[in-house]
Amino acid sequence: MILQLNPSMMVETPLGRGQAIFIIDYGMHQNTCWVVALEKNGIVKHFDCNDVIIATNFTYHMNMERNTNYFAERETGK
């Protein structure tokens, strides 16, 4: 099954940040495959679900733990 993400979502991958556009599910015996267009060069790559992390979204407070240094630096003015 192929699911087109509408709207797409920003994710972090081993190759950098990108926009997830599709998810491919091969069945219960395999991990899902995320199809991501990389932000830095637009190349479309396939990633195992274990390699994809939803990007931080400050508005919806998604994945805030990855950015604890951001808040510490902001408070100290560094």
N, CA, C and O of each residue as an XYZ file, in Angstrom:
312
protein
N       0.839     -1.168      0.000
C       0.000      0.000      0.000
C       0.888      1.237      0.000
O       1.881      1.295      0.726
N       0.537      2.210     -0.802
C       1.253      3.483     -0.839
C       0.304      4.570     -0.354
O      -0.823      4.690     -0.836
N       0.778      5.362      0.609
C      -0.012      6.462      1.144
C       0.678      7.771      0.807
O       1.821      7.993      1.206
N      -0.008      8.637      0.077
C       0.525      9.972     -0.186
C       0.177     10.866      0.996
O      -0.991     10.984      1.368
N       1.191     11.495      1.584
C       0.953     12.380      2.725
C       0.449     13.724      2.211
O       1.122     14.403      1.436
N      -0.731     14.089      2.653
C      -1.329     15.344      2.215
C      -1.976     16.011      3.420
O      -3.084     15.632      3.799
N      -1.327     16.984      4.030
C      -0.091     17.628      3.585
C       1.135     16.781      3.929
O       1.087     15.905      4.793
N       2.215     17.062      3.240
C       3.473     16.383      3.537
C       3.983     16.882      4.890
O       3.473     17.862      5.432
N       5.003     16.189      5.432
C       5.518     16.604      6.737
C       7.040     16.648      6.722
O       7.694     15.875      6.023
N       7.585     17.565      7.504
C       9.032     17.690      7.611
C       9.549     16.622      8.561
O       8.976     16.385      9.624
N      10.655     15.975      8.158
C      11.255     14.919      8.959
C      12.771     15.086      8.978
O      13.351     15.763      8.129
N      13.394     14.456      9.961
C      14.849     14.379     10.051
C      15.253     12.976      9.624
O      14.656     11.996     10.068
N      16.266     12.871      8.763
C      16.761     11.590      8.277
C      18.271     11.532      8.497
O      18.873     12.545      8.855
N      18.893     10.378      8.294
C      20.352     10.304      8.400
C      21.066     11.204      7.382
O      22.233     11.544      7.578
N      20.389     11.588      6.310
C      20.992     12.458      5.294
C      20.583     13.921      5.444
O      20.910     14.749      4.594
N      19.877     14.239      6.511
C      19.453     15.614      6.760
C      17.939     15.756      6.738
O      17.194     14.782      6.623
N      17.521     16.997      6.851
C      16.095     17.317      6.913
C      15.460     17.186      5.539
O      16.095     17.454      4.519
N      14.205     16.774      5.525
C      13.505     16.638      4.256
C      12.008     16.633      4.438
O      11.494     16.698      5.554
N      11.320     16.553      3.318
C       9.864     16.569      3.307
C       9.371     15.179      2.928
O       9.603     14.716      1.812
N       8.691     14.514      3.859
C       8.127     13.187      3.588
C       6.909     13.350      2.697
O       6.001     14.123      3.003
N       6.896     12.613      1.587
C       5.798     12.765      0.633
C       4.964     11.489      0.474
O       3.781     11.557      0.139
N       5.583     10.329      0.714
C       4.873      9.054      0.627
C       5.327      8.132      1.755
O       6.434      8.261      2.277
N       4.452      7.201      2.117
C       4.809      6.092      2.986
C       4.403      4.825      2.245
O       3.280      4.716      1.753
N       5.331      3.862      2.169
C       5.050      2.595      1.508
C       5.027      1.507      2.581
O       5.992      1.331      3.324
N       3.915      0.785      2.648
C       3.759     -0.297      3.615
C       3.764     -1.615      2.851
O       2.855     -1.891      2.068
N       4.796     -2.429      3.083
C       4.939     -3.706      2.388
C       4.264     -4.859      3.119
O       4.278     -5.989      2.629
N       3.683     -4.600      4.261
C       3.001     -5.658      5.003
C       3.547     -5.785      6.408
O       4.458     -5.061      6.809
N       2.975     -6.714      7.143
C       3.280     -6.832      8.559
C       4.658     -7.387      8.861
O       5.093     -7.305     10.010
N       5.361     -7.943      7.902
C       6.664     -8.539      8.158
C       7.827     -7.637      7.765
O       8.984     -8.044      7.873
N       7.541     -6.426      7.313
C       8.598     -5.484      6.936
C       8.265     -4.103      7.482
O       7.097     -3.747      7.641
N       9.312     -3.329      7.768
C       9.113     -1.956      8.215
C       8.589     -1.104      7.078
O       8.821     -1.398      5.906
N       7.887     -0.057      7.432
C       7.404      0.859      6.402
C       8.575      1.639      5.817
O       9.606      1.830      6.462
N       8.390      2.076      4.599
C       9.399      2.836      3.870
C       8.871      4.257      3.689
O       7.757      4.457      3.205
N       9.676      5.236      4.079
C       9.307      6.636      3.923
C      10.024      7.210      2.715
O      11.239      7.059      2.583
N       9.293      7.859      1.843
C       9.869      8.502      0.666
C       9.995      9.988      0.991
O       9.000     10.668      1.243
N      11.236     10.481      0.982
C      11.526     11.833      1.463
C      12.302     12.617      0.407
O      13.275     12.115     -0.155
N      11.870     13.841      0.141
C      12.618     14.774     -0.709
C      13.513     15.593      0.219
O      13.022     16.332      1.072
N      14.824     15.457      0.048
C      15.768     16.128      0.937
C      15.774     17.634      0.700
O      15.702     18.103     -0.436
N      15.859     18.374      1.790
C      15.774     19.836      1.754
C      16.984     20.467      1.058
O      16.834     21.433      0.311
N      18.178     19.925      1.301
C      19.388     20.586      0.801
C      19.592     20.449     -0.703
O      20.196     21.328     -1.318
N      19.099     19.356     -1.319
C      19.360     19.174     -2.745
C      18.164     18.654     -3.537
O      18.260     18.511     -4.756
N      17.046     18.370     -2.881
C      15.841     17.928     -3.574
C      15.848     16.475     -4.005
O      14.884     16.009     -4.613
N      16.910     15.753     -3.705
C      16.975     14.338     -4.080
C      15.938     13.560     -3.285
O      15.773     13.778     -2.084
N      15.243     12.657     -3.955
C      14.229     11.832     -3.309
C      14.873     10.513     -2.909
O      15.459      9.822     -3.742
N      14.760     10.169     -1.633
C      15.356      8.947     -1.089
C      14.311      8.155     -0.322
O      13.305      8.700      0.133
N      14.565      6.865     -0.187
C      13.723      5.975      0.603
C      14.431      5.678      1.920
O      15.627      5.387      1.938
N      13.683      5.753      3.027
C      14.241      5.504      4.351
C      13.382      4.505      5.107
O      12.155      4.527      5.007
N      14.029      3.633      5.859
C      13.339      2.728      6.757
C      12.688      3.554      7.866
O      13.216      4.599      8.249
N      11.552      3.098      8.382
C      10.847      3.867      9.413
C      11.701      4.107     10.652
O      11.465      5.079     11.370
N      12.678      3.262     10.923
C      13.553      3.450     12.077
C      14.531      4.607     11.889
O      15.156      5.044     12.855
N      14.673      5.108     10.667
C      15.612      6.189     10.372
C      14.941      7.557     10.242
O      15.612      8.547      9.950
N      13.643      7.619     10.453
C      12.891      8.866     10.251
C      12.376      9.379     11.587
O      11.793      8.629     12.371
N      12.598     10.673     11.837
C      12.109     11.330     13.042
C      11.340     12.573     12.612
O      11.826     13.349     11.790
N      10.164     12.766     13.153
C       9.384     13.956     12.831
C      10.171     15.186     13.261
O      10.687     15.235     14.378
N      10.267     16.175     12.385
C      11.008     17.397     12.684
C      10.309     18.187     13.791
O       9.097     18.078     13.976
N      11.077     18.969     14.511
C      10.521     19.783     15.589
C       9.540     20.803     15.022
O       9.814     21.466     14.022
N       8.403     20.909     15.677
C       7.394     21.888     15.311
C       7.060     22.663     16.582
O       6.377     22.152     17.470
N       7.546     23.897     16.659
C       7.362     24.703     17.866
C       5.906     25.112     18.071
O       5.475     25.290     19.211
N       5.151     25.262     17.004
C       3.749     25.646     17.123
C       2.931     24.554     17.799
O       2.129     24.832     18.690
N       3.137     23.314     17.374
C       2.368     22.193     17.909
C       3.116     21.419     18.987
O       2.643     20.380     19.449
N       4.291     21.923     19.393
C       5.098     21.306     20.448
C       5.430     19.839     20.137
O       5.372     18.976     21.013
N       5.775     19.582     18.884
C       6.177     18.240     18.452
C       7.683     18.111     18.537
O       8.415     18.981     18.065
N       8.149     17.027     19.140
C       9.572     16.687     19.181
C      10.408     17.782     19.834
O      11.475     18.133     19.329
N       9.938     18.314     20.936
C      10.629     19.406     21.614
C      11.880     18.936     22.353
O      12.795     19.733     22.561
N      11.945     17.679     22.752
C      13.098     17.186     23.510
C      14.397     17.270     22.730
O      15.466     17.408     23.325
N      14.325     17.190     21.413
C      15.539     17.269     20.591
C      16.131     18.671     20.592
O      17.264     18.854     20.147
N      15.407     19.650     21.071
C      15.864     21.033     21.018
C      15.981     21.669     22.393
O      15.751     22.870     22.535
N      16.330     20.899     23.394
C      16.463     21.472     24.740
C      17.591     22.495     24.784
O      17.504     23.462     25.540
N      18.652     22.310     23.991
C      19.745     23.279     23.955
C      19.279     24.614     23.365
O      19.775     25.671     23.757
N      18.347     24.569     22.443
C      17.819     25.794     21.836
C      17.234     26.705     22.913
O      17.491     27.909     22.922
N      16.447     26.127     23.820
C      15.822     26.935     24.864
C      16.834     27.420     25.888
O      16.736     28.547     26.372
N      17.801     26.583     26.220
C      18.839     26.983     27.187
C      19.660     28.131     26.636
O      19.958     29.076     27.367
N      20.033     28.076     25.367
C      20.820     29.147     24.753
C      20.008     30.426     24.655
O      20.546     31.523     24.809
N      18.725     30.290     24.401
C      17.862     31.461     24.284
C      17.748     32.209     25.613
O      17.747     33.440     25.643
N      17.653     31.457     26.710
C      17.514     32.074     28.024
C      18.814     32.726     28.482
O      18.779     33.752     29.162
N      19.959     32.153     28.123
C      21.233     32.703     28.557
C      21.762     33.761     27.596
O      22.705     34.482     27.924
N      21.161     33.859     26.413
C      21.580     34.881     25.456
C      22.792     34.508     24.642
O      23.424     35.388     24.057
N      23.145     33.232     24.580
C      24.316     32.788     23.806
C      23.983     32.614     22.360
O      24.849     32.246     21.567
